[in-house]
């Protein structure tokens, strides 16, 4: 994450992708949202872990938007899929 925050457990790139997809699928009005996101992520993540991961993501977004942390750049081959995914997630989080 941009701020270098450390969570209580590590997150694989695959878990982060599942996390991002679950945030879109289970919006803020979804009952038991964090449990559903945790189930979607898998890997034994708890509802508390995914909620904290989301809070850290929001903190990072604020730092990026304030200009205190630059938007990360990614090395890609061909289409810039990772950057596209990041931009979609940033737009989604702004709607929350």
Phi, psi and omega in degrees: 000159189297321184279356181076018180297147180246127177269171182290344177216160181278155180238128177280161175303322179295317178296321177297320178296315178297322177299312180299316179295320180294325178298325178286318182292319183248092184284180187297343180266002181285125175299140180055039184308310188291327176294319179293320177295317179300318178297318180295323180288320181073199178068018179078014178291138178269166176300321179295321179295316182289326177295318178294321177300320177295316180298321177294320178300318178296320177299316179298318179299318178298320179294319178296313182295329180283350181085002181283338177227128180289152175295129182294150174251149183236141173280130180224162171245133181071225183298142183276062187295317182297314179296322177299316178298317180298317180295320177298318180295317179299318177297318180297315183296328178295336180278348184283000000 
